[in-house]
């Protein structure tokens, strides 16, 4: 039986609310990744086609918000920004933290923050690299393709290790993360092959379904949860494409999907 997201916390579970917005209950804590709570409509050069499957009020209290990047409205929209800044803690990249202000804390690549768990342990949140476009994409003055983007790895004693990719298009970076942070038990991969004609000649800015299956193979994670594949017009692939690519790669068994706003309980 599917359980809808509510203020009641799950022992260990993930729910995708639509777009990149993901709720993770782990170690007694509730984290929200890339909150986007605006209704459907135009956001400058991007168009949101569906609102979230749960509202800010549905989630109740949260312990931290993880923001892969703050410059694109499909990863942080108006209500999502207000939600994040009203939370106890925001973890993001250094440049994003400087723009957002309190309570944002900037984590450089491979830096770690420790969150106290209700059981007395800690949940480590490690910032990992992400590349928002192809390898030969134009880089800014800080060397980022498109903009600074941060992925995250969550881990702690007695807990599964969870990787949240953020807007990453590079399987090579996934391989670096796998080598450094293995074993990865759960991978939340931002897919959708996002394309914007004016950027990178319209090539994917996030993982395509095929490249996501390659990333899953590199990671060796027994559970892969797709996010960032619906709710915005510039996402060029959807869940059907993802299922086909994972089946073609012989990895259908690791793929976990559910209706937006319902929990995927993790068997750990």
N, C-alpha and C positions, 0 to 999 in steps of 0.2 A: 504494500500500500504506500503510495507516494504521500509524503508529508510536506505541506506548504511551509515556506519560511514564515516565521513569527518571532516574537521576542523570546520564545522558549529555545534554549540552546540544546544542540545535539552533542553527543560525546565526541564524535569526529566525523565531520561532514562538510560537503561543499555544495553551494547552490549558485548557479549563474542566473542573474536577474534579467539579462538582455544586454547586448553589446559586450563590453569587457567587464561589466560590473559583477563581481563575484564575492560571495560571502563565505568565509571559512571559519568554522567552529573547530577549535583544536586546543587541547590542554586546558579546557575550561575558559578559554578566551574566544572572543568574536572579533575577527578582522574583516574589513571590507576593502576590496581592491578596485581601484579606478571607478569611483561612484559617479553614475550618470542617472539623474532622477528627473530630468526635464521631460515634458510631454513631447510627442512627435512634432516636427516642424523644421524650419530652416535654421541653420546655425552657420551663417556666413556662406562659405563655399561648400559646406557639408549639409546633408539633409538627414534628419533623424526620422525613420519610418515607423517606429513603434516606441511607446513608453516602456518603463520598467515593469516587471511582473510583480514587484513589491515596492512599497513606498518607504521613505525614511522612517515613518512612524511604525511600520510593520516590523522593522528590525530591532526596535528597542535600543537599549544601551549597547555601545560598541567599545572595544578597548583600544583599537588603533585602526587607522586608515592607511593603506598602502597606495601610493600614486606612482605609476610608472612614468608619467610625464604630464605636465600641466598646460601645455601650449595648444593642445588639440581638443576641441569640444566633444569628440567621440570618446575621449578618455576622462575628461573632467568638464562637465557642463555647469551651468549656473547653479542649479540646486545641488549638484554634486559637490561643487566648491564650498557652498555654505555648510553642507553636511560635514565635509572634511574639517573645515575650520572650527566647527562646533564640537569636534571629537576631542578626546584627551590627548591624542598623539597622532601625528602624520609622519610617516616615513617615506622619503622620496630621494631623488638625486639632489646634489648640492645646489645647483642652479635653480631648480624648482623650489627648493626649500627657501632660498633667499627671496624669490618672488612671492611665495605664499605667506611667509612670516609665521609667527606663533600660531599653532603649536607644532609647526613643521620642523623636522630634524633631517638634515641632509646626510646621506650616506654615500661616500665614494665607493667605487667598485671594490668589492671584497670586504668592505667594512661591515660591522655587525652591531645590532642593538639587541639588548636582552630585555624581554618583557617578563615581569613577575607573573607566575601562574597561581591560581587559587589554591593548588595543592602544595605550594611551597617551592616548586621547581621553577625553571625559566624556559621561555620559548625564545630561541635565537632567531633573529631575522637578519639574514645576510643579503646585502646588495650584490647582484650579479650583472654582468654586462648584457646589453641588448643593442641591436642595430636596426634602426627604423627604415630599412630599405636595402637595396642590393649592394654588393661589395664595392662596386665602382661608382656608387652614388656620390653626389656632391657633398662635401663635408664642410661644416661651419668652422669658425676660428678655433674651436675647442676639439675638433676632430670628429664630431658627431655627424652621422648621416641623418639628415632631416632635422633632428634636435636631440638633446640629451634624453635618453630613455633608460630606465632602471628595471631590471627583473629582480625577483626575490626568491630566496630559499628559506623555508621555515623548518626548524628542527629542534628537538629537545629530547631528553631522556624519556624513554617509553613511548615516544610519539613517532608517527611516520614522518619522513622527510618530504616536504611539499615544495615543488618548484613552480613559480608563477612567472611566465615568460615576459609579460609586458609586450609591447609592440616590437617584436623582434622578427627579422626575416632571415637571419643567418644561422644555418645549421652548424657552421664552423664554431660559432660562439657557444652553441648548445654542447658541442663536443668538449670545449674547454670547461664548461660548467660541470659536465658529467665526470670528467677526470678529477676535478678538484673537490666536488661535493658528493660523490657517490657514497652509498647507493641512494638514488632518488626513488621514492616509493610512489609518489603521485605527481603527475605533471599537468598543470593547468596551462594549456597552450593557446595563446591568442592567434587565431587563424583568420579565415575569411578572405585572404589574398586582397587586402585593401588596396584600391587603386584610385589615384587622383590624376587625371590627365595632365595637369600642369606640373606634376612632380615626377622626376625619375623616368620620363617618357611613358608614364602610365604603367610602369612595371610594379609588381607587388611590393607594398611597403610592410607587409606582415607575412607570416607563413601561409603559403598555399597549402591545400590539402595534401598534395604530394610531398612537399617539403616538411610538413608537419609529421607525416608518417615516417620520413627519414629521421627527423629529430627524435621521434618516439623510439625508433630502433636504436639510435645512438645512446639515448638515456637508459634504455632497458627498464623503464618504469612499468610495473604491472598494472597501473591505473593511469589513463590519460583522459582528461576532461577538456573538451573544446569550449572556448569562449571567444568573444569578439567575432562572431560569424553571423549575427543577425541584428536587425534594428537600425541599420544605417545603409543608405543607398550606395555608398562607395565600397561596400563589402561585395566582392565579385563572386564569392563561393559561399555555399551554405552547408547545412549538416548532411544533406544527401551526397554532396561531393566529398565530404570528409569520410563518411561511412564507406564510400566506394574506394577511396584511396587507401584507407586502412585495410580494407578487405583485399585489395590488390597486393598489398605488401605483406599479407598474412598476419596482420596485427589487429584484426577486428576484435579479438578476445580481450584486448586491454582497453578498448574504447568504452567510456561510460558517458551516457547522455541522459537527460531528463527534461521534462517540460520546464521552461523558465520559471523560476520562483519556487521550485520544489527541490528537496534535498537529495543529494547523492551521498548515502552513508558509506563511509570508508571502512573496510574490514580490517582494521588494525587495532 
